[in-house]
């Protein structure tokens, strides 16, 4: 699982409102291989937990949204 931003509140990539208006712009999702070619592996379990916690907090923060502009 990982945090991902994939679209704005209209399902578009540019021009949306600030923040996560729908609760779906930034979300936790399963890893998928389509177009992604890098895996970052933390060197310790403590660091992995810190990264996972920060990712979950970011995905739950509705002030973080998606816009390629």
mmCIF file as Biopython writes it, N, C-alpha, C and O atoms, coordinates in Angstrom:
data_model
#
loop_
_atom_site.group_PDB
_atom_site.id
_atom_site.type_symbol
_atom_site.label_atom_id
_atom_site.label_alt_id
_atom_site.label_comp_id
_atom_site.label_asym_id
_atom_site.label_entity_id
_atom_site.label_seq_id
_atom_site.pdbx_PDB_ins_code
_atom_site.Cartn_x
_atom_site.Cartn_y
_atom_site.Cartn_z
_atom_site.occupancy
_atom_site.B_iso_or_equiv
_atom_site.auth_seq_id
_atom_site.auth_asym_id
_atom_site.pdbx_PDB_model_num
ATOM 1   N N  . UNK A ? 1  ? 0.845   -1.168 0.000   1.0 0.0 1  A 1 
ATOM 2   C CA . UNK A ? 1  ? 0.000   0.000  0.000   1.0 0.0 1  A 1 
ATOM 3   C C  . UNK A ? 1  ? 0.894   1.236  0.000   1.0 0.0 1  A 1 
ATOM 4   O O  . UNK A ? 1  ? 2.010   1.222  0.520   1.0 0.0 1  A 1 
ATOM 5   N N  . UNK A ? 2  ? 0.372   2.298  -0.596  1.0 0.0 2  A 1 
ATOM 6   C CA . UNK A ? 2  ? 1.097   3.551  -0.624  1.0 0.0 2  A 1 
ATOM 7   C C  . UNK A ? 2  ? 0.141   4.705  -0.843  1.0 0.0 2  A 1 
ATOM 8   O O  . UNK A ? 2  ? -0.980  4.520  -1.318  1.0 0.0 2  A 1 
ATOM 9   N N  . UNK A ? 3  ? 0.594   5.899  -0.492  1.0 0.0 3  A 1 
ATOM 10  C CA . UNK A ? 3  ? -0.206  7.090  -0.716  1.0 0.0 3  A 1 
ATOM 11  C C  . UNK A ? 3  ? -0.024  7.547  -2.150  1.0 0.0 3  A 1 
ATOM 12  O O  . UNK A ? 3  ? 1.070   7.454  -2.708  1.0 0.0 3  A 1 
ATOM 13  N N  . UNK A ? 4  ? -1.092  8.037  -2.741  1.0 0.0 4  A 1 
ATOM 14  C CA . UNK A ? 4  ? -1.028  8.450  -4.131  1.0 0.0 4  A 1 
ATOM 15  C C  . UNK A ? 4  ? -2.001  9.590  -4.387  1.0 0.0 4  A 1 
ATOM 16  O O  . UNK A ? 4  ? -3.097  9.617  -3.828  1.0 0.0 4  A 1 
ATOM 17  N N  . UNK A ? 5  ? -1.600  10.526 -5.228  1.0 0.0 5  A 1 
ATOM 18  C CA . UNK A ? 5  ? -2.486  11.580 -5.719  1.0 0.0 5  A 1 
ATOM 19  C C  . UNK A ? 5  ? -2.704  11.294 -7.199  1.0 0.0 5  A 1 
ATOM 20  O O  . UNK A ? 5  ? -1.742  11.176 -7.958  1.0 0.0 5  A 1 
ATOM 21  N N  . UNK A ? 6  ? -3.959  11.182 -7.612  1.0 0.0 6  A 1 
ATOM 22  C CA . UNK A ? 6  ? -4.195  10.738 -8.987  1.0 0.0 6  A 1 
ATOM 23  C C  . UNK A ? 6  ? -5.108  11.620 -9.822  1.0 0.0 6  A 1 
ATOM 24  O O  . UNK A ? 6  ? -5.093  11.520 -11.048 1.0 0.0 6  A 1 
ATOM 25  N N  . UNK A ? 7  ? -5.904  12.480 -9.197  1.0 0.0 7  A 1 
ATOM 26  C CA . UNK A ? 7  ? -6.825  13.335 -9.960  1.0 0.0 7  A 1 
ATOM 27  C C  . UNK A ? 7  ? -7.398  14.399 -9.050  1.0 0.0 7  A 1 
ATOM 28  O O  . UNK A ? 7  ? -7.311  14.297 -7.827  1.0 0.0 7  A 1 
ATOM 29  N N  . UNK A ? 8  ? -7.990  15.428 -9.653  1.0 0.0 8  A 1 
ATOM 30  C CA . UNK A ? 8  ? -8.648  16.447 -8.825  1.0 0.0 8  A 1 
ATOM 31  C C  . UNK A ? 8  ? -10.100 16.055 -8.581  1.0 0.0 8  A 1 
ATOM 32  O O  . UNK A ? 8  ? -10.519 14.950 -8.926  1.0 0.0 8  A 1 
ATOM 33  N N  . UNK A ? 9  ? -10.857 16.958 -7.987  1.0 0.0 9  A 1 
ATOM 34  C CA . UNK A ? 9  ? -12.247 16.639 -7.614  1.0 0.0 9  A 1 
ATOM 35  C C  . UNK A ? 9  ? -13.152 16.386 -8.815  1.0 0.0 9  A 1 
ATOM 36  O O  . UNK A ? 9  ? -14.257 15.865 -8.662  1.0 0.0 9  A 1 
ATOM 37  N N  . UNK A ? 10 ? -12.683 16.756 -10.020 1.0 0.0 10 A 1 
ATOM 38  C CA . UNK A ? 10 ? -13.477 16.535 -11.237 1.0 0.0 10 A 1 
ATOM 39  C C  . UNK A ? 10 ? -12.970 15.350 -12.049 1.0 0.0 10 A 1 
ATOM 40  O O  . UNK A ? 10 ? -13.476 15.067 -13.135 1.0 0.0 10 A 1 
ATOM 41  N N  . UNK A ? 11 ? -11.962 14.660 -11.511 1.0 0.0 11 A 1 
ATOM 42  C CA . UNK A ? 11 ? -11.352 13.561 -12.253 1.0 0.0 11 A 1 
ATOM 43  C C  . UNK A ? 11 ? -10.359 14.050 -13.289 1.0 0.0 11 A 1 
ATOM 44  O O  . UNK A ? 11 ? -9.936  13.282 -14.154 1.0 0.0 11 A 1 
ATOM 45  N N  . UNK A ? 12 ? -9.986  15.311 -13.213 1.0 0.0 12 A 1 
ATOM 46  C CA . UNK A ? 12 ? -9.046  15.924 -14.163 1.0 0.0 12 A 1 
ATOM 47  C C  . UNK A ? 12 ? -7.670  16.064 -13.522 1.0 0.0 12 A 1 
ATOM 48  O O  . UNK A ? 12 ? -7.472  15.676 -12.370 1.0 0.0 12 A 1 
ATOM 49  N N  . UNK A ? 13 ? -6.723  16.620 -14.273 1.0 0.0 13 A 1 
ATOM 50  C CA . UNK A ? 13 ? -5.350  16.749 -13.795 1.0 0.0 13 A 1 
ATOM 51  C C  . UNK A ? 13 ? -4.931  18.186 -13.538 1.0 0.0 13 A 1 
ATOM 52  O O  . UNK A ? 13 ? -3.935  18.417 -12.852 1.0 0.0 13 A 1 
ATOM 53  N N  . UNK A ? 14 ? -5.668  19.164 -14.072 1.0 0.0 14 A 1 
ATOM 54  C CA . UNK A ? 14 ? -5.329  20.579 -13.916 1.0 0.0 14 A 1 
ATOM 55  C C  . UNK A ? 14 ? -6.585  21.401 -13.652 1.0 0.0 14 A 1 
ATOM 56  O O  . UNK A ? 14 ? -7.666  21.100 -14.159 1.0 0.0 14 A 1 
ATOM 57  N N  . UNK A ? 15 ? -6.414  22.454 -12.840 1.0 0.0 15 A 1 
ATOM 58  C CA . UNK A ? 15 ? -7.476  23.427 -12.673 1.0 0.0 15 A 1 
ATOM 59  C C  . UNK A ? 15 ? -8.457  23.180 -11.552 1.0 0.0 15 A 1 
ATOM 60  O O  . UNK A ? 15 ? -9.452  23.897 -11.443 1.0 0.0 15 A 1 
ATOM 61  N N  . UNK A ? 16 ? -8.215  22.210 -10.731 1.0 0.0 16 A 1 
ATOM 62  C CA . UNK A ? 16 ? -9.140  21.916 -9.639  1.0 0.0 16 A 1 
ATOM 63  C C  . UNK A ? 16 ? -8.978  22.869 -8.477  1.0 0.0 16 A 1 
ATOM 64  O O  . UNK A ? 16 ? -8.056  23.684 -8.448  1.0 0.0 16 A 1 
ATOM 65  N N  . UNK A ? 17 ? -9.875  22.762 -7.526  1.0 0.0 17 A 1 
ATOM 66  C CA . UNK A ? 17 ? -9.831  23.576 -6.317  1.0 0.0 17 A 1 
ATOM 67  C C  . UNK A ? 17 ? -8.703  23.105 -5.404  1.0 0.0 17 A 1 
ATOM 68  O O  . UNK A ? 17 ? -8.274  21.952 -5.459  1.0 0.0 17 A 1 
ATOM 69  N N  . UNK A ? 18 ? -8.233  24.028 -4.562  1.0 0.0 18 A 1 
ATOM 70  C CA . UNK A ? 18 ? -7.189  23.674 -3.600  1.0 0.0 18 A 1 
ATOM 71  C C  . UNK A ? 18 ? -7.721  22.658 -2.595  1.0 0.0 18 A 1 
ATOM 72  O O  . UNK A ? 18 ? -8.888  22.709 -2.206  1.0 0.0 18 A 1 
ATOM 73  N N  . UNK A ? 19 ? -6.863  21.743 -2.183  1.0 0.0 19 A 1 
ATOM 74  C CA . UNK A ? 19 ? -7.233  20.748 -1.183  1.0 0.0 19 A 1 
ATOM 75  C C  . UNK A ? 19 ? -7.912  19.538 -1.797  1.0 0.0 19 A 1 
ATOM 76  O O  . UNK A ? 19 ? -8.090  19.452 -3.012  1.0 0.0 19 A 1 
ATOM 77  N N  . UNK A ? 20 ? -8.284  18.617 -0.944  1.0 0.0 20 A 1 
ATOM 78  C CA . UNK A ? 20 ? -8.935  17.370 -1.363  1.0 0.0 20 A 1 
ATOM 79  C C  . UNK A ? 20 ? -10.438 17.525 -1.136  1.0 0.0 20 A 1 
ATOM 80  O O  . UNK A ? 20 ? -10.961 17.155 -0.085  1.0 0.0 20 A 1 
ATOM 81  N N  . UNK A ? 21 ? -11.116 18.071 -2.126  1.0 0.0 21 A 1 
ATOM 82  C CA . UNK A ? 21 ? -12.544 18.396 -2.021  1.0 0.0 21 A 1 
ATOM 83  C C  . UNK A ? 21 ? -13.434 17.177 -1.856  1.0 0.0 21 A 1 
ATOM 84  O O  . UNK A ? 21 ? -14.467 17.247 -1.190  1.0 0.0 21 A 1 
ATOM 85  N N  . UNK A ? 22 ? -13.044 16.067 -2.453  1.0 0.0 22 A 1 
ATOM 86  C CA . UNK A ? 22 ? -13.904 14.883 -2.463  1.0 0.0 22 A 1 
ATOM 87  C C  . UNK A ? 22 ? -13.449 13.784 -1.525  1.0 0.0 22 A 1 
ATOM 88  O O  . UNK A ? 22 ? -14.186 12.827 -1.286  1.0 0.0 22 A 1 
ATOM 89  N N  . UNK A ? 23 ? -12.237 13.910 -0.988  1.0 0.0 23 A 1 
ATOM 90  C CA . UNK A ? 23 ? -11.695 12.845 -0.158  1.0 0.0 23 A 1 
ATOM 91  C C  . UNK A ? 23 ? -11.116 11.700 -0.967  1.0 0.0 23 A 1 
ATOM 92  O O  . UNK A ? 23 ? -10.724 10.676 -0.406  1.0 0.0 23 A 1 
ATOM 93  N N  . UNK A ? 24 ? -11.058 11.865 -2.301  1.0 0.0 24 A 1 
ATOM 94  C CA . UNK A ? 24 ? -10.509 10.811 -3.167  1.0 0.0 24 A 1 
ATOM 95  C C  . UNK A ? 24 ? -9.308  11.267 -3.980  1.0 0.0 24 A 1 
ATOM 96  O O  . UNK A ? 24 ? -8.710  10.459 -4.691  1.0 0.0 24 A 1 
ATOM 97  N N  . UNK A ? 25 ? -8.939  12.541 -3.894  1.0 0.0 25 A 1 
ATOM 98  C CA . UNK A ? 25 ? -7.818  13.042 -4.691  1.0 0.0 25 A 1 
ATOM 99  C C  . UNK A ? 25 ? -6.493  12.458 -4.222  1.0 0.0 25 A 1 
ATOM 100 O O  . UNK A ? 25 ? -5.631  12.118 -5.033  1.0 0.0 25 A 1 
ATOM 101 N N  . UNK A ? 26 ? -6.340  12.347 -2.930  1.0 0.0 26 A 1 
ATOM 102 C CA . UNK A ? 26 ? -5.139  11.785 -2.314  1.0 0.0 26 A 1 
ATOM 103 C C  . UNK A ? 26 ? -5.603  10.639 -1.435  1.0 0.0 26 A 1 
ATOM 104 O O  . UNK A ? 26 ? -6.428  10.834 -0.543  1.0 0.0 26 A 1 
ATOM 105 N N  . UNK A ? 27 ? -5.078  9.442  -1.678  1.0 0.0 27 A 1 
ATOM 106 C CA . UNK A ? 27 ? -5.597  8.278  -0.955  1.0 0.0 27 A 1 
ATOM 107 C C  . UNK A ? 27 ? -4.547  7.175  -0.875  1.0 0.0 27 A 1 
ATOM 108 O O  . UNK A ? 27 ? -3.558  7.180  -1.609  1.0 0.0 27 A 1 
ATOM 109 N N  . UNK A ? 28 ? -4.781  6.241  0.023   1.0 0.0 28 A 1 
ATOM 110 C CA . UNK A ? 28 ? -3.962  5.034  0.128   1.0 0.0 28 A 1 
ATOM 111 C C  . UNK A ? 28 ? -4.478  4.046  -0.925  1.0 0.0 28 A 1 
ATOM 112 O O  . UNK A ? 28 ? -5.685  3.847  -1.062  1.0 0.0 28 A 1 
ATOM 113 N N  . UNK A ? 29 ? -3.566  3.444  -1.652  1.0 0.0 29 A 1 
ATOM 114 C CA . UNK A ? 29 ? -3.968  2.480  -2.676  1.0 0.0 29 A 1 
ATOM 115 C C  . UNK A ? 29 ? -2.943  1.358  -2.765  1.0 0.0 29 A 1 
ATOM 116 O O  . UNK A ? 29 ? -1.843  1.462  -2.221  1.0 0.0 29 A 1 
ATOM 117 N N  . UNK A ? 30 ? -3.307  0.306  -3.443  1.0 0.0 30 A 1 
ATOM 118 C CA . UNK A ? 30 ? -2.382  -0.791 -3.700  1.0 0.0 30 A 1 
ATOM 119 C C  . UNK A ? 30 ? -1.340  -0.356 -4.714  1.0 0.0 30 A 1 
ATOM 120 O O  . UNK A ? 30 ? -1.616  0.454  -5.599  1.0 0.0 30 A 1 
ATOM 121 N N  . UNK A ? 31 ? -0.147  -0.899 -4.578  1.0 0.0 31 A 1 
ATOM 122 C CA . UNK A ? 31 ? 0.911   -0.689 -5.564  1.0 0.0 31 A 1 
ATOM 123 C C  . UNK A ? 31 ? 0.451   -1.250 -6.900  1.0 0.0 31 A 1 
ATOM 124 O O  . UNK A ? 31 ? -0.160  -2.317 -6.956  1.0 0.0 31 A 1 
ATOM 125 N N  . UNK A ? 32 ? 0.743   -0.538 -7.963  1.0 0.0 32 A 1 
ATOM 126 C CA . UNK A ? 32 ? 0.518   -1.097 -9.286  1.0 0.0 32 A 1 
ATOM 127 C C  . UNK A ? 32 ? 1.723   -0.778 -10.151 1.0 0.0 32 A 1 
ATOM 128 O O  . UNK A ? 32 ? 2.373   0.248  -9.954  1.0 0.0 32 A 1 
ATOM 129 N N  . UNK A ? 33 ? 2.023   -1.633 -11.091 1.0 0.0 33 A 1 
ATOM 130 C CA . UNK A ? 33 ? 3.254   -1.549 -11.852 1.0 0.0 33 A 1 
ATOM 131 C C  . UNK A ? 33 ? 3.157   -0.656 -13.084 1.0 0.0 33 A 1 
ATOM 132 O O  . UNK A ? 33 ? 4.186   -0.335 -13.679 1.0 0.0 33 A 1 
ATOM 133 N N  . UNK A ? 34 ? 1.986   -0.254 -13.477 1.0 0.0 34 A 1 
ATOM 134 C CA . UNK A ? 34 ? 1.795   0.520  -14.696 1.0 0.0 34 A 1 
ATOM 135 C C  . UNK A ? 34 ? 2.498   1.871  -14.622 1.0 0.0 34 A 1 
ATOM 136 O O  . UNK A ? 34 ? 1.971   2.812  -14.028 1.0 0.0 34 A 1 
ATOM 137 N N  . UNK A ? 35 ? 3.675   1.973  -15.216 1.0 0.0 35 A 1 
ATOM 138 C CA . UNK A ? 35 ? 4.397   3.235  -15.281 1.0 0.0 35 A 1 
ATOM 139 C C  . UNK A ? 35 ? 5.306   3.533  -14.103 1.0 0.0 35 A 1 
ATOM 140 O O  . UNK A ? 35 ? 6.105   4.467  -14.178 1.0 0.0 35 A 1 
ATOM 141 N N  . UNK A ? 36 ? 5.217   2.791  -13.038 1.0 0.0 36 A 1 
ATOM 142 C CA . UNK A ? 36 ? 6.084   3.020  -11.889 1.0 0.0 36 A 1 
ATOM 143 C C  . UNK A ? 36 ? 7.258   2.061  -11.981 1.0 0.0 36 A 1 
ATOM 144 O O  . UNK A ? 36 ? 7.068   0.861  -12.177 1.0 0.0 36 A 1 
ATOM 145 N N  . UNK A ? 37 ? 8.462   2.578  -11.841 1.0 0.0 37 A 1 
ATOM 146 C CA . UNK A ? 37 ? 9.629   1.718  -12.011 1.0 0.0 37 A 1 
ATOM 147 C C  . UNK A ? 37 ? 10.631  1.809  -10.863 1.0 0.0 37 A 1 
ATOM 148 O O  . UNK A ? 37 ? 11.764  1.344  -10.989 1.0 0.0 37 A 1 
ATOM 149 N N  . UNK A ? 38 ? 10.220  2.404  -9.748  1.0 0.0 38 A 1 
ATOM 150 C CA . UNK A ? 38 ? 11.132  2.576  -8.627  1.0 0.0 38 A 1 
ATOM 151 C C  . UNK A ? 38 ? 10.478  2.128  -7.322  1.0 0.0 38 A 1 
ATOM 152 O O  . UNK A ? 38 ? 9.309   2.417  -7.069  1.0 0.0 38 A 1 
ATOM 153 N N  . UNK A ? 39 ? 11.227  1.440  -6.522  1.0 0.0 39 A 1 
ATOM 154 C CA . UNK A ? 39 ? 10.775  1.055  -5.185  1.0 0.0 39 A 1 
ATOM 155 C C  . UNK A ? 39 ? 11.803  1.591  -4.200  1.0 0.0 39 A 1 
ATOM 156 O O  . UNK A ? 39 ? 12.995  1.310  -4.330  1.0 0.0 39 A 1 
ATOM 157 N N  . UNK A ? 40 ? 11.355  2.353  -3.226  1.0 0.0 40 A 1 
ATOM 158 C CA . UNK A ? 40 ? 12.241  2.854  -2.179  1.0 0.0 40 A 1 
ATOM 159 C C  . UNK A ? 40 ? 12.055  1.976  -0.952  1.0 0.0 40 A 1 
ATOM 160 O O  . UNK A ? 40 ? 10.933  1.801  -0.479  1.0 0.0 40 A 1 
ATOM 161 N N  . UNK A ? 41 ? 13.138  1.427  -0.436  1.0 0.0 41 A 1 
ATOM 162 C CA . UNK A ? 41 ? 13.071  0.542  0.719   1.0 0.0 41 A 1 
ATOM 163 C C  . UNK A ? 41 ? 13.819  1.165  1.890   1.0 0.0 41 A 1 
ATOM 164 O O  . UNK A ? 41 ? 15.037  1.332  1.826   1.0 0.0 41 A 1 
ATOM 165 N N  . UNK A ? 42 ? 13.111  1.508  2.954   1.0 0.0 42 A 1 
ATOM 166 C CA . UNK A ? 42 ? 13.782  2.055  4.136   1.0 0.0 42 A 1 
ATOM 167 C C  . UNK A ? 42 ? 14.782  1.051  4.704   1.0 0.0 42 A 1 
ATOM 168 O O  . UNK A ? 42 ? 14.581  -0.160 4.608   1.0 0.0 42 A 1 
ATOM 169 N N  . UNK A ? 43 ? 15.843  1.557  5.287   1.0 0.0 43 A 1 
ATOM 170 C CA . UNK A ? 43 ? 16.891  0.673  5.807   1.0 0.0 43 A 1 
ATOM 171 C C  . UNK A ? 43 ? 16.568  0.073  7.159   1.0 0.0 43 A 1 
ATOM 172 O O  . UNK A ? 43 ? 17.183  -0.912 7.568   1.0 0.0 43 A 1 
ATOM 173 N N  . UNK A ? 44 ? 15.598  0.666  7.864   1.0 0.0 44 A 1 
ATOM 174 C CA . UNK A ? 44 ? 15.230  0.121  9.176   1.0 0.0 44 A 1 
ATOM 175 C C  . UNK A ? 44 ? 13.711  0.068  9.304   1.0 0.0 44 A 1 
ATOM 176 O O  . UNK A ? 44 ? 12.991  0.784  8.608   1.0 0.0 44 A 1 
ATOM 177 N N  . UNK A ? 45 ? 13.243  -0.782 10.196  1.0 0.0 45 A 1 
ATOM 178 C CA . UNK A ? 45 ? 11.801  -0.882 10.452  1.0 0.0 45 A 1 
ATOM 179 C C  . UNK A ? 45 ? 11.274  0.404  11.085  1.0 0.0 45 A 1 
ATOM 180 O O  . UNK A ? 45 ? 10.133  0.794  10.837  1.0 0.0 45 A 1 
ATOM 181 N N  . UNK A ? 46 ? 12.090  1.058  11.892  1.0 0.0 46 A 1 
ATOM 182 C CA . UNK A ? 46 ? 11.666  2.317  12.528  1.0 0.0 46 A 1 
ATOM 183 C C  . UNK A ? 46 ? 11.441  3.390  11.470  1.0 0.0 46 A 1 
ATOM 184 O O  . UNK A ? 46 ? 10.443  4.108  11.517  1.0 0.0 46 A 1 
ATOM 185 N N  . UNK A ? 47 ? 12.351  3.502  10.526  1.0 0.0 47 A 1 
ATOM 186 C CA . UNK A ? 47 ? 12.204  4.475  9.443   1.0 0.0 47 A 1 
ATOM 187 C C  . UNK A ? 47 ? 10.997  4.134  8.573   1.0 0.0 47 A 1 
ATOM 188 O O  . UNK A ? 47 ? 10.261  5.029  8.156   1.0 0.0 47 A 1 
ATOM 189 N N  . UNK A ? 48 ? 10.792  2.856  8.299   1.0 0.0 48 A 1 
ATOM 190 C CA . UNK A ? 48 ? 9.627   2.428  7.501   1.0 0.0 48 A 1 
ATOM 191 C C  . UNK A ? 48 ? 8.328   2.838  8.196   1.0 0.0 48 A 1 
ATOM 192 O O  . UNK A ? 48 ? 7.392   3.296  7.541   1.0 0.0 48 A 1 
ATOM 193 N N  . UNK A ? 49 ? 8.268   2.677  9.503   1.0 0.0 49 A 1 
ATOM 194 C CA . UNK A ? 49 ? 7.071   3.056  10.258  1.0 0.0 49 A 1 
ATOM 195 C C  . UNK A ? 49 ? 6.851   4.561  10.228  1.0 0.0 49 A 1 
ATOM 196 O O  . UNK A ? 49 ? 5.715   5.014  10.088  1.0 0.0 49 A 1 
ATOM 197 N N  . UNK A ? 50 ? 7.920   5.341  10.357  1.0 0.0 50 A 1 
ATOM 198 C CA . UNK A ? 50 ? 7.803   6.801  10.290  1.0 0.0 50 A 1 
ATOM 199 C C  . UNK A ? 50 ? 7.289   7.247  8.927   1.0 0.0 50 A 1 
ATOM 200 O O  . UNK A ? 50 ? 6.439   8.133  8.845   1.0 0.0 50 A 1 
ATOM 201 N N  . UNK A ? 51 ? 7.791   6.649  7.874   1.0 0.0 51 A 1 
ATOM 202 C CA . UNK A ? 51 ? 7.350   6.991  6.519   1.0 0.0 51 A 1 
ATOM 203 C C  . UNK A ? 51 ? 5.881   6.619  6.339   1.0 0.0 51 A 1 
ATOM 204 O O  . UNK A ? 51 ? 5.105   7.405  5.795   1.0 0.0 51 A 1 
ATOM 205 N N  . UNK A ? 52 ? 5.498   5.434  6.789   1.0 0.0 52 A 1 
ATOM 206 C CA . UNK A ? 52 ? 4.109   4.981  6.657   1.0 0.0 52 A 1 
ATOM 207 C C  . UNK A ? 52 ? 3.161   5.891  7.430   1.0 0.0 52 A 1 
ATOM 208 O O  . UNK A ? 52 ? 2.078   6.218  6.943   1.0 0.0 52 A 1 
ATOM 209 N N  . UNK A ? 53 ? 3.561   6.298  8.627   1.0 0.0 53 A 1 
ATOM 210 C CA . UNK A ? 53 ? 2.730   7.186  9.437   1.0 0.0 53 A 1 
ATOM 211 C C  . UNK A ? 53 ? 2.567   8.546  8.759   1.0 0.0 53 A 1 
ATOM 212 O O  . UNK A ? 53 ? 1.461   9.084  8.707   1.0 0.0 53 A 1 
ATOM 213 N N  . UNK A ? 54 ? 3.655   9.100  8.244   1.0 0.0 54 A 1 
ATOM 214 C CA . UNK A ? 54 ? 3.587   10.390 7.550   1.0 0.0 54 A 1 
ATOM 215 C C  . UNK A ? 54 ? 2.713   10.288 6.304   1.0 0.0 54 A 1 
ATOM 216 O O  . UNK A ? 54 ? 1.953   11.209 6.006   1.0 0.0 54 A 1 
ATOM 217 N N  . UNK A ? 55 ? 2.813   9.180  5.577   1.0 0.0 55 A 1 
ATOM 218 C CA . UNK A ? 55 ? 2.011   8.949  4.377   1.0 0.0 55 A 1 
ATOM 219 C C  . UNK A ? 55 ? 0.523   8.893  4.723   1.0 0.0 55 A 1 
ATOM 220 O O  . UNK A ? 55 ? -0.301  9.507  4.045   1.0 0.0 55 A 1 
ATOM 221 N N  . UNK A ? 56 ? 0.190   8.162  5.768   1.0 0.0 56 A 1 
ATOM 222 C CA . UNK A ? 56 ? -1.214  8.067  6.195   1.0 0.0 56 A 1 
ATOM 223 C C  . UNK A ? 56 ? -1.758  9.433  6.625   1.0 0.0 56 A 1 
ATOM 224 O O  . UNK A ? 56 ? -2.893  9.781  6.298   1.0 0.0 56 A 1 
ATOM 225 N N  . UNK A ? 57 ? -0.953  10.201 7.353   1.0 0.0 57 A 1 
ATOM 226 C CA . UNK A ? 57 ? -1.390  11.532 7.778   1.0 0.0 57 A 1 
ATOM 227 C C  . UNK A ? 57 ? -1.606  12.446 6.574   1.0 0.0 57 A 1 
ATOM 228 O O  . UNK A ? 57 ? -2.588  13.186 6.525   1.0 0.0 57 A 1 
ATOM 229 N N  . UNK A ? 58 ? -0.701  12.398 5.612   1.0 0.0 58 A 1 
ATOM 230 C CA . UNK A ? 58 ? -0.840  13.228 4.417   1.0 0.0 58 A 1 
ATOM 231 C C  . UNK A ? 58 ? -2.097  12.855 3.629   1.0 0.0 58 A 1 
ATOM 232 O O  . UNK A ? 58 ? -2.822  13.733 3.160   1.0 0.0 58 A 1 
ATOM 233 N N  . UNK A ? 59 ? -2.350  11.569 3.488   1.0 0.0 59 A 1 
ATOM 234 C CA . UNK A ? 59 ? -3.526  11.125 2.740   1.0 0.0 59 A 1 
ATOM 235 C C  . UNK A ? 59 ? -4.825  11.477 3.461   1.0 0.0 59 A 1 
ATOM 236 O O  . UNK A ? 59 ? -5.866  11.621 2.819   1.0 0.0 59 A 1 
ATOM 237 N N  . UNK A ? 60 ? -4.779  11.616 4.773   1.0 0.0 60 A 1 
ATOM 238 C CA . UNK A ? 60 ? -5.961  11.972 5.540   1.0 0.0 60 A 1 
ATOM 239 C C  . UNK A ? 60 ? -6.152  13.478 5.710   1.0 0.0 60 A 1 
ATOM 240 O O  . UNK A ? 60 ? -7.141  13.915 6.298   1.0 0.0 60 A 1 
ATOM 241 N N  . UNK A ? 61 ? -5.211  14.274 5.197   1.0 0.0 61 A 1 
ATOM 242 C CA . UNK A ? 61 ? -5.267  15.725 5.335   1.0 0.0 61 A 1 
ATOM 243 C C  . UNK A ? 61 ? -5.978  16.326 4.120   1.0 0.0 61 A 1 
ATOM 244 O O  . UNK A ? 61 ? -5.429  16.320 3.018   1.0 0.0 61 A 1 
ATOM 245 N N  . UNK A ? 62 ? -7.184  16.840 4.311   1.0 0.0 62 A 1 
ATOM 246 C CA . UNK A ? 62 ? -7.963  17.376 3.193   1.0 0.0 62 A 1 
ATOM 247 C C  . UNK A ? 62 ? -7.448  18.712 2.662   1.0 0.0 62 A 1 
ATOM 248 O O  . UNK A ? 62 ? -8.009  19.259 1.712   1.0 0.0 62 A 1 
ATOM 249 N N  . UNK A ? 63 ? -6.385  19.241 3.269   1.0 0.0 63 A 1 
ATOM 250 C CA . UNK A ? 63 ? -5.752  20.439 2.722   1.0 0.0 63 A 1 
ATOM 251 C C  . UNK A ? 63 ? -4.747  20.075 1.634   1.0 0.0 63 A 1 
ATOM 252 O O  . UNK A ? 63 ? -4.246  20.950 0.927   1.0 0.0 63 A 1 
ATOM 253 N N  . UNK A ? 64 ? -4.454  18.793 1.501   1.0 0.0 64 A 1 
ATOM 254 C CA . UNK A ? 64 ? -3.564  18.316 0.436   1.0 0.0 64 A 1 
ATOM 255 C C  . UNK A ? 64 ? -4.436  17.766 -0.669  1.0 0.0 64 A 1 
ATOM 256 O O  . UNK A ? 64 ? -5.238  16.861 -0.438  1.0 0.0 64 A 1 
ATOM 257 N N  . UNK A ? 65 ? -4.288  18.301 -1.864  1.0 0.0 65 A 1 
ATOM 258 C CA . UNK A ? 65 ? -5.092  17.856 -3.008  1.0 0.0 65 A 1 
ATOM 259 C C  . UNK A ? 65 ? -4.218  17.531 -4.198  1.0 0.0 65 A 1 
ATOM 260 O O  . UNK A ? 65 ? -3.038  17.213 -4.046  1.0 0.0 65 A 1 
ATOM 261 N N  . UNK A ? 66 ? -4.795  17.612 -5.376  1.0 0.0 66 A 1 
ATOM 262 C CA . UNK A ? 66 ? -4.073  17.221 -6.579  1.0 0.0 66 A 1 
ATOM 263 C C  . UNK A ? 66 ? -4.287  18.265 -7.660  1.0 0.0 66 A 1 
ATOM 264 O O  . UNK A ? 66 ? -5.425  18.628 -7.958  1.0 0.0 66 A 1 
ATOM 265 N N  . UNK A ? 67 ? -3.200  18.752 -8.253  1.0 0.0 67 A 1 
ATOM 266 C CA . UNK A ? 67 ? -3.256  19.636 -9.400  1.0 0.0 67 A 1 
ATOM 267 C C  . UNK A ? 67 ? -1.863  19.679 -10.019 1.0 0.0 67 A 1 
ATOM 268 O O  . UNK A ? 67 ? -0.899  20.026 -9.336  1.0 0.0 67 A 1 
ATOM 269 N N  . UNK A ? 68 ? -1.738  19.336 -11.290 1.0 0.0 68 A 1 
ATOM 270 C CA . UNK A ? 68 ? -0.427  19.326 -11.931 1.0 0.0 68 A 1 
ATOM 271 C C  . UNK A ? 68 ? 0.113   20.727 -12.195 1.0 0.0 68 A 1 
ATOM 272 O O  . UNK A ? 68 ? 1.303   20.883 -12.471 1.0 0.0 68 A 1 
ATOM 273 N N  . UNK A ? 69 ? -0.738  21.748 -12.116 1.0 0.0 69 A 1 
ATOM 274 C CA . UNK A ? 69 ? -0.232  23.108 -12.291 1.0 0.0 69 A 1 
ATOM 275 C C  . UNK A ? 69 ? 0.609   23.486 -11.091 1.0 0.0 69 A 1 
ATOM 276 O O  . UNK A ? 69 ? 1.136   24.597 -11.032 1.0 0.0 69 A 1 
#
